[in-house]
């Protein structure tokens, strides 16, 4: 069965550094998402993306965050200048359509030191 | 602001017991309700997407019901097995049709052999 794949599985970065989290959505999916879960908290929506545009973003998704689909297969989340509070598990997801089940990757654990 | 709540937070049952959990969500501006099953060290797996009031969906021993007027959904597991041990997440897709999911905190089920 097709899967959403995320790399790396774990990223350790110094505060203030830039990080790029990578995702390969399922190939025939057109709708893409990033979520995160800070330890002990709920899974939080960050951003949804369709047709090379952001469809919706949360308050968390400030100017330090950006998303890109650079080559038709990868979907990336960039954090320009990381903060301690960015430490979380970041999940990429994709779906065939809005309102259809979202398929999640295994996540990237981001640790900011 | 959407607030999705789940109860109980955790549940321990014996193999063979039937169990159920609750998800409550704001009934205004409802679009869809998603259920996911999340095993430790794996990615969340979609169980159901429910949209219609009174809807009932079934997948093997797992079923779910939806009441959009009062804003709740129940997930039932009949004859629990150890492999059902996981965290069960519900998420509300609000209006706006952007795929954004607002998650509850999850119910963690432990089934003892």
Interface residues (C-beta under 8 A of the other chain):
Chain A: X4 X31 X33 X35 X41 X42 X43 X44 X45 X48 X50 X55 X56 X58 X91 X95 X98 X99 X100 X101 X102 X103 X104 X105 X106 X107
Chain B: X31 X32 X34 X36 X41 X42 X43 X44 X45 X46 X49 X51 X89 X91 X93 X96 X97 X98 X99 X100 X101 X102 X103 X104 X105 X106
